[in-house]
């Protein structure tokens, strides 16, 4: 059975929801988080997001890693979002020193050789790239699984 919202509950929601940690709001209201968010939205109460502070340690890690590591690697190491790390690095004036990962002639030749018999995933594993990147490159190269002289069998009319 659904628990009805009382005036006292809504007052407490207005007080806690904007800034209190999620766990505290859930505990004090005795409701699920999605129920709380739904009521807050319907009541016009907005959550105030406070950006977490950057510690000296965080800044040292970004200075050390940003030029030569991917944002994803830094994000995983620090437990922060990739967007936050990019914005912080931009504010710090940091730039990437890693060159873009261009496709080599050797990789093009290997794709042409393997694609008729292998999947994009298998080729990606061999090249050390993502399957999505390989699929895009196969598309860009106009490769097909079937040879020019070999056509699919036509289905007969029923």
C-alpha positions, 0 to 999 in steps of 0.5 A, a space after each residue: 500500500 502506498 504511503 500518503 505524503 503529509 504536510 509535515 513530510 512535504 515540509 521536511 522534503 523542502 528542507 532536506 531535498 535541496 542539499 542533504 545527502 541522498 541517504 539522509 533524505 531517505 532515512 529521515 523520510 522513510 521512503 525510497 529515493 525515486 518516490 522522494 525525487 518524484 514528489 520533489 519534481 511534482 512539488 517544484 523542489 529542485 536539488 542543489 548540486 554542490 560540486 565536490 572540492 578538488 583536493 591537492 592530491 586530485 590536482 597532482 593526479 590530474 597534472 601527472 596523468 592528463 597529458 599522457 593518459 585517457 580521461 577514462 583512465 583518470 576518471 576510473 582512478 579518481 572516481 570522478 566523471 570524465 566531464 569533470 576531469 576535462 573541465 578541471 584540466 581545461 581550467 588548469 590549462 593542461 593539454 594532451 600530449 598523446 597523438 591521435 590514434 591514426 589508422 596505419 596502412 598495416 591496419 587497413 591491410 589487416 582489416 581487408 584480409 580478415 573481414 571476409 572471415 572474421 567479425 569486427 569484434 575479432 578484428 578489434 581484439 587483434 588490433 587492440 581497438 574497439 569493435 565500434 571503431 573497427 565497424 566504422 572503419 569497415 563501413 568507411 572502407 566500403 567492405 562487404 562480407 560477400 565477394 563481387 562474384 558471389 551473390 546471396 541466393 534469391 528467395 523463391 516466391 511462395 
